[in-house]
Amino acid sequence: DVMHTLDTKKIEDICIYGNAAGFKGEDGFPAEWVNDYKGNKIVVYGHKVHDNPHIVGKTYGLDTGCVHGGYLTAMLYPEMTFIQVKAKQQYHHGKGK
């Protein structure tokens, strides 16, 4: 996996600037970079849907599929706690959750 060869600075650049071109996994989404991130900054991201907030180290994946009928998730900072609201309906019926 090409992401495992990237240094933390490159991963940080991808997180901050969204340049994941060429680093897509089999599902078409950016490859899972969170296991390689060793930076000190907290990274909050979305777009890849998880059933619950996806926490790995200092990374927080908050996309819990609201558009697909899941939940809208927010993170309170600095408490690092979550608030979730169930979607009223499924807004998108395409690829995703």
N, C-alpha and C positions, 0 to 999 in steps of 0.2 A: 504494500500500500504506500503510495507516494507521500501521504501525509505523515507517516511515521519517520520519514527522513528529514522533515522540515524542522528548523530550529524554532524556539519559542518566539523570537522576533517575527518570523514569517507567519506563524500562527496568529500572533497578535495583530499583524497587518491585515490578515484575512478577516479576523473578527471585527476590527474597527472599520475597515474600508469595504468589506463585503466582496472582495475579489477572490472568489472560489473557482474561477475558470480553470478547468482541467483537473479539478479535485473532487469530482462527483462520484458518489458511490453507486452501487448497482440499482438503488431505488431512484436515482436521478437527482437526489439531494446532495448538498456538499458532504464530502466524506467526514466521518466522525473524528473531529480534531480535538475534542474536549479531553481525551485521555493524555494527549501530548502537551496540553497547555500548562506551563509551569510559572507563568507570570504572577506578579503580586496584585495586579488590578482585578477587580471583580468584572466578569463579562456576563452580561444579560443578553440573551439572544432568542430569536423565534424562528418561525418558518418551518422547522422540522417538528412535526406533531408528536407529542408524547402523551400518555394517559395521565400522568401527574407531572408536576415540575421536575425537570431532569437536572439533578445536581451532581456535578463531578468536580471535586476540588473547589476552585473559585469560579466555576461556570454555572450559569443558571438558565436552562432552557424553559421558557415560560409558555410556549405555544402548546396549549392543551385542546386544540381543535374546535374553537368556538364556531368558526365558519362551517365546520362539518357537523355541528350539533353538539359539540362537547362543551367545554368551559372557557370562559374568558378569565385569565389568571393575571393577577397583579402581585408584585412583590413590594412589601413595605421595607424601606431602607431608613435607618440602619438596623432595624429590628430583625431583618431577614426572615420575615414571616409572609405568608401568602393569603390572599383573598381570592375566592373563586365565585363566579356567577355562571349558572347554567344557561346555555344558549336557549332562546325562546323557540328556535326552529333550526333546521339545517338550511344554511344559506347557499351552500355550494355542493353540487352533487358529483363533482369530478374526482380526480385522483387525490388521495390523501387518506385521512383516517377512515 
